[in-house]
Amino acid sequence: MKIILIIFLFIHISGCGENEKAFDKNDTLAKNKSEPLPIKRSIFKGMYSGPDGFSECISGNKFIISPDGENKELETVVTSLPPKNRNQKLYIEAEGFSSAREKIKGKGFDTLLVITRFIKLDTAMRCD
């Protein structure tokens, strides 16, 4: 009877230590999940044809310009153009990252370009 009691206590005590280690692991995982991952920024070169149209020169990938980016410089250039030229394409070099959002109309996702810094804006230059 004493042997059974000793075995039971041994199993119970050793099991408690396992639970504490599992809790620590879970706690560490939870802390790691709350830390944001760094966003990889890239240089995008392409033609801008309005908020719903940016086409990258090399890949041909199409993006929607995100309103959450640093777009003030772009807006300034576009509004400074004569009204007859505001619909023309504008060459852009910008640093930023791509993101996705659910489509407003229909199913699927739109690819967004979030601009963090403009490098170049040019009305005469083209992808060619």
Secondary structure, 3 states (H helix, E strand, C coil): CHHHHHHHHHHHHHHHHHHHHHHHHHHHHHHHHHCCCCCCCEEEEEEECCCCCEEECCCCCEEEECCCCCCHHHHHHHHHCCHHHCCCCEEEEEEEEEEEEECCCCCCEEEEEEEEEEEEEECCCCCC
